[in-house]
């Protein structure tokens, strides 16, 4: 009965979504819009990282406080995500996406106007709301407007928007800061976010009413993947955030790289993440997708061990950066594909938010733990910690996949 319900909901979404696409925006336009929304959902944190040296000099922000912005941003997103998912299920993806982009614009504008650290941190906390809405709203939009066979590809493409946001912050907007000042660059990003909000309001079809018999807040069906995927995402996010935060510093302090070359490690990781998210999401068909999180986590363990091995063989760090992108970074996209494949009608927003909350919580706690080791120069132990985090993520995913296969086999026999 549950399978039939999901199939019926999928079919309805596909039919109504196709009509919505033809009346408002085509498949490519929708993918571009959702990718843009994902990019802006985390743009503030990418900009703070890219403009960090200018903030330290121009705003009196200490290095410690600059690092705290990441914890505040992701911690707020983790706290707000469960409520954000319920809101998306209640109001619909169009309203949620418009709000996401508009609030992103407000948060960026406040960062650009901040006279000191207090307003800066308040703006970063406000920016946690777009992060909390991003996965639920974009996933609901896909369910409402994309036929089932194409959802994996669209999901992978829109999840790559996070990496595209990092690229935009690190290259064109950072270059704009040299011409306009750091405040001018942030205001350019804020104006772009407001423009994207208008785009979403005009391009997306009106939000449909909630499915009959599936009111927001209904309990999740027993045996679903959401608690398992949330735990998987917690440990996966902790490892990814540690690599993102410290791999460039590792290159400078232990491998003798210059700052520009070490920074390229992050760019390589990001580009590999885009390719991995698109590729693995396309391949995540309903019969294969349950096994992908464990497979990707195993690859991520290997990537972390390569980082440790780079202490002896320096060039391995480049292979490791590619592997982190292809395996670890791709895990979140596959999680979202699984949520859309398995969520009961009316729960896609809530389920997406719960999984995202685990991921954001991992991002909040991972770097501080790694930093305790990095401050002492113990990068080998740090990469071992990352490998252990990825291994736990893989174990959680494998346990769920095995149990899910047994449950489905018993259901097929009855």
Residue, then its C-alpha position, 0 to 999 in steps of 0.5 A: x500500500x505504501x509503495x502504491x501511494x508513492x507511485x500514485x503521488x509520483x505520477x500525479x506530480x509528474x503530470x501536473x509538473x509537466x503542465x507547470x513547466x510548459x506554462x511557466x519555465x522549461x526543464x532547463x530553466x527550472x534546473x537553472x533556477x533551482x541551482x541558483x537557489x542552492x548557490x544563494x542559500x550558502x553564498x554568505x558563508x562562501x563570501x565570508x571565507x573568500x573575503x576573510x582577509x579584508x574583513x579582518x583588516x577592514x571590520x576588526x574581525x578576529x581570525x577566531x570570530x571569522x571561524x565562528x561565523x561558520x559554526x553560527x551559520x550551520x548551527x542555525x541552519x541545523x536548528x531551523x531545518x525541521x521547522x523549515x521543512x514543515x513550512x515548505x510542506x505547508x506553503x509550497x515550493x514556489x513561496x518557499x523559494x521566493x522567501x529563500x532568495x529574498x532572505x538571502x538578499x537581506x542577509x547579504x545586504x546586512x553583512x555589507x552594511x555591518x559596522x562591526x562583529x555583532x551585526x555581522x554575526x546576526x546577519x550570518x544567523x539570519x542566513x541560516x534560514x535560507x540554508x534550512x529552506x534550500x533542500x526542502x524547497x528545491x526537492x519539493x519543486x522537483x517532485x512537483x514539476x519534474x517527471x520521475x525518470x529525470x529527477x535524479x539528474x535534476x537533483x544532481x545538477x541543483x545540488x551542484x549549485x552549492x559548489x557553483x556558489x563557492x566558485x562565484x564567491x571565490x572568483x568573480x565576487x572576490x575580484x569585484x571586491x578589489x574594484x568596489x571594496x568588500x562591501x560593494x562586492x557583498x551588495x552586488x551579491x545581495x542585488x543578484x539574490x533579490x533578482x533571483x527572487x523575482x525570477x522565481x516568483x515569475x517563473x514557477x507555477x502556483x503552489x498546489x494544495x497539499x495532497x489529500x490525506x497527507x497533512x503536513x506534520x503527519x508521522x513518517x511511516x515506520x522503517x523509512x530511511x530518514x533517521x538513517x540518512x540524517x545520521x549518515x549525513x551528520x558524520x559525512x558532513x563533519x568529515x567534509x567540513x574538516x577537509x574544506x576548512x583545513x586542506x588549504x592550510x595543510x598544503x601551506x603548513x605541511x606540504x610547502x605550497x604557496x597560498x595560491x596553489x593551496x587554494x587551488x586544492x579547494x577549487x579542484x575539490x569543488x569541481x570534482x564535487x560538481x561532476x560527482x553529484x551530477x553523475x552519481x545522482x543520475x545513476x541513483x535509480x530506485x533499485x541501486x540508490x540504497x547502496x550508494x551512500x555506503x559505497x560513497x562513504x567507502x570511497x571517502x575513507x580512501x580519500x581521507x587516507x590519501x590525505x594522510x599519505x600525502x604527508x609522505x608523498x605530497x602529490x597524493x594531496x591532489x588525488x585526495x582532493x578529487x576523491x573527496x569531491x567525487x565520493x564524499x561531496x556527492x553523498x549529500x546529493x544521493x541522500x536527497x535523491x533517496x528522500x524523494x524516492x522514498x518520502x510519503x506524500x506530503x512529507x518530502x519537505x520535512x524529510x529533506x529538512x531532517x536529513x539536511x539538519x544532520x548534514x548541517x550539524x556535521x558541518x558545525x561540529x567537524x571543523x572545531x574537532x579537527x582544529x584541536x589537532x591542527x593547532x598542534x600540527x597533528x594533521x595525520x591524526x586529523x585525517x585519521x579522524x576524518x577517515x573514522x567519521x566517513x567510516x561511521x557514515x558508511x557503517x550507518x548507511x550499510x546497516x540501513x541498506x541491508x535492513x531495507x533489502x530484507x524488508x522489501x524482500x519480505x514485502x514482495x513475498x507477502 
